[in-house]
Amino acid sequence: MYLVSPKPTITKKDPGIAWRYNVSTLAETLKFTNEEMARVLQCNPDRLREAPDAPELQSQIIRLVELIWQLNCLLDKSSMDDFRSWLEFENPALGNLSPKYCLLSGKIDLVEKLASKMEAEQPV
C-alpha cells in the first residue's frame, strides 16, 4: 500500500506547466499543519496558503514526496497512521531524533541518508 503517490496534482493555472504538486494534499496526508510544512520546505507559511502549488516550491515538494514514497516502500506500513507514528518515534540512526523532528528542523538530508541506509540493507 502506498501512502503518497509520486503522481502530482493536476492544475490548470499555468498553461506552460502541465502539472504541479500541491503541498496542501501532502500536508493533509502527513497530518502536518501549514506551519509545519512551511518549516519542512523552509518557506513562509503565508506563501503556502496563497499558492500551495507555487512553481518555485516544486523542487522542494518533489524532494519531500520522493522521500516519503521511498520510506513508505521500505517500511511497508499497512496504514497511514502506522507511517505517521513511525515519523514521530525517536530513531537511533538519527541520533535519537524523530524523522518528523528532522524534517521540521530542515534536516531532510538526514532522513534521506536514513532511507538510503535502509534501502542498502534490504535483502535482494
Secondary structure as UniProt FT lines:
FT   TURN            15..16
FT   HELIX           23..30
FT   HELIX           34..41
FT   HELIX           45..50
FT   TURN            52..53
FT   HELIX           55..57
FT   HELIX           58..75
FT   HELIX           80..88
FT   HELIX           92..94
FT   TURN            95..96
FT   HELIX           99..104
FT   TURN            105..106
FT   HELIX           108..120
//
